[in-house]
Amino acid sequence: MTKDHLNVQDGAMVQRRMPRVEELSRLLRPAPIVGDGTERRLRRAASIADLRSIARRRTPRAVFDYVDGAADGELSLRRARDAFARLEFTPTVLRDVSSVDPGRDILGRRSTLPFALAPTGFTRMMHHEGERAVAAVAQQVGIPYTLSTMGTTTIEDVAAAAPGGRTWFQLYLWRDRAPAKDLVQRAVDAGYDTLLLTVDTPVSGARLRDVHNGLTIPPALSLRTFVDGALHPHWWFNLLTTDPLRFANLELAGGTVAELINRVFDPALTMADVEWLRGIWPGKLVIKGIQSVDDARRVVDAGADAVLLSNHGGRQLDRAPVPLELVPPVVDAVGDRAEVFVDTGITHGADIVAAVALGARAALVGRAYLYGLMAGGRRGVVQAVEILAAEIVRTLQLLGVTSADELRPAHVRLRPQA
Ligand SMILES: Cc1cc2nc3c(=O)[nH]c(=O)nc-3n(C[C@H](O)[C@H](O)[C@H](O)COP(=O)(O)O)c2cc1C
């Protein structure tokens, strides 16, 4: 075939004409004009990555980086995400998947979706609607929400924002046990049914972005933050015209993130403390931040009802094990005595489906809902949860299974690294 043969003129093959007006009017279906800016922004977001982009534009740099960043070279986080990206599903076809149930029993209660919302500190800094908004969305959807010890809303106010919902409390133990005991009692009185003890924080990880940005909590007014204020006036306006940003559940003066964390965390925490907590906490106990099979065994021996395989979203030890890869061996070791949860790096519903297929009872998500919160407050959190829910349901259907409970290790494999 010669070059001339390939170079056929368009006109030789296609007869052109003028379009008729009726044809054009049928095509022109203008989208309804949405007056509310938040609504308009959120409508266009089809993925957690889209919410992240909006969040980046809507919040001051230091706040966005505090959420988005991780420790040191951020390798723990990157590797966790890479592991999800390397997954390969094995679908089955010709099954009736017209109706699927993505729900899951988590620590004795049904959750409508196979994930819970992870504890995140300083949540009202991300958006003034803060923890109340996140807890209310979780309650409406029917999934658990975890309030952090470093939260900016009280234990009681969060419970009141999600009546009938399932609220969990995340505990840091610090040198003086008395305030921790007090918090545990308040969580019992307010009806929290599950306690997560975080154990991957003997000291703060090195969050370099926070150091570079000079982030303090509450944010301090400096020349840099003043300039930033001009770029994000709505954020500063909301910060300054709502309840002052403070740790709602503990007496702590402000400072840099590392200073605050190091003041709270107890580097002398041991297994005896897990046993002590087991003795005073009547509900379900989850140990958060487990990163080896041996430790999973030890905390289950000490009375934990579940282990959360997590490296804190890559915010503590860099080059930590990839939590997802620990799921199969930890399920093998303790799965008959305890539930196994996993977090770190989840940005898509398919990540959660894969985690469950590998044996996790459920996943927890942190940044995914925070991006939604920063992008649009409560409505942004709704959007984040809806995006993940739709992705989970679609993935189950494409896999040819009718419920999350049907997922098995055969549905997924971790492709070896290239
Ligand atoms: C902004 C932010 C604040 C966090 N604060 C806490 C906290 O106060 N206590 C805690 O146990 N974990 C905290 N975490 C870790 C999360 O609970 C969770 O382990 C992590 O976000 C999971 O990774 P992902 O963000 O990639 O989903 C925080 C995470 C982020 C992103």
The ligand as an SDF file (V2000), in Angstrom:
LIG
                    3D

 31 33  0  0  0  0  0  0  0  0999 V2000
   -5.0060   14.7170   59.4540 C   0  0  0  0  0  0  0  0  0  0  0  0
   -4.9070   13.4110   60.1600 C   0  0  0  0  0  0  0  0  0  0  0  0
   -4.9980   13.3800   61.5430 C   0  0  0  0  0  0  0  0  0  0  0  0
   -4.9130   12.1500   62.2100 C   0  0  0  0  0  0  0  0  0  0  0  0
   -5.0730   12.1190   63.5780 N   0  0  0  0  0  0  0  0  0  0  0  0
   -5.0790   10.9250   64.2200 C   0  0  0  0  0  0  0  0  0  0  0  0
   -5.3450   10.8680   65.6140 C   0  0  0  0  0  0  0  0  0  0  0  0
   -5.5930   11.8720   66.2740 O   0  0  0  0  0  0  0  0  0  0  0  0
   -5.3190    9.6320   66.2050 N   0  0  0  0  0  0  0  0  0  0  0  0
   -5.0610    8.4940   65.5000 C   0  0  0  0  0  0  0  0  0  0  0  0
   -5.0480    7.3960   66.0750 O   0  0  0  0  0  0  0  0  0  0  0  0
   -4.8340    8.5280   64.1690 N   0  0  0  0  0  0  0  0  0  0  0  0
   -4.8450    9.7120   63.5180 C   0  0  0  0  0  0  0  0  0  0  0  0
   -4.6480    9.7440   62.1660 N   0  0  0  0  0  0  0  0  0  0  0  0
   -4.4660    8.4840   61.4170 C   0  0  0  0  0  0  0  0  0  0  0  0
   -5.8090    7.9460   60.9380 C   0  0  0  0  0  0  0  0  0  0  0  0
   -6.6010    7.5170   62.0020 O   0  0  0  0  0  0  0  0  0  0  0  0
   -5.6240    6.7610   59.9640 C   0  0  0  0  0  0  0  0  0  0  0  0
   -4.8230    5.7850   60.5610 O   0  0  0  0  0  0  0  0  0  0  0  0
   -5.0260    7.2000   58.6280 C   0  0  0  0  0  0  0  0  0  0  0  0
   -5.5280    8.4490   58.2380 O   0  0  0  0  0  0  0  0  0  0  0  0
   -5.3150    6.1650   57.5510 C   0  0  0  0  0  0  0  0  0  0  0  0
   -4.7070    6.4950   56.3500 O   0  0  0  0  0  0  0  0  0  0  0  0
   -5.4530    7.2970   55.1530 P   0  0  0  0  0  0  0  0  0  0  0  0
   -5.5160    8.7350   55.5950 O   0  0  0  0  0  0  0  0  0  0  0  0
   -4.5380    7.1140   54.0050 O   0  0  0  0  0  0  0  0  0  0  0  0
   -6.8230    6.7040   54.9930 O   0  0  0  0  0  0  0  0  0  0  0  0
   -4.7090   10.9540   61.4830 C   0  0  0  0  0  0  0  0  0  0  0  0
   -4.6220   11.0110   60.0840 C   0  0  0  0  0  0  0  0  0  0  0  0
   -4.7220   12.2140   59.4190 C   0  0  0  0  0  0  0  0  0  0  0  0
   -4.6570   12.2410   57.9170 C   0  0  0  0  0  0  0  0  0  0  0  0
  1  2  1  0
  2  3  1  0
  2 30  2  0
  3  4  2  0
  4  5  1  0
  4 28  1  0
  5  6  2  0
  6  7  1  0
  6 13  1  0
  7  8  2  0
  7  9  1  0
  9 10  1  0
 10 11  2  0
 10 12  1  0
 12 13  2  0
 13 14  1  0
 14 15  1  0
 14 28  1  0
 15 16  1  0
 16 17  1  0
 16 18  1  0
 18 19  1  0
 18 20  1  0
 20 21  1  0
 20 22  1  0
 22 23  1  0
 23 24  1  0
 24 25  2  0
 24 26  1  0
 24 27  1  0
 28 29  2  0
 29 30  1  0
 30 31  1  0
M  END
$$$$
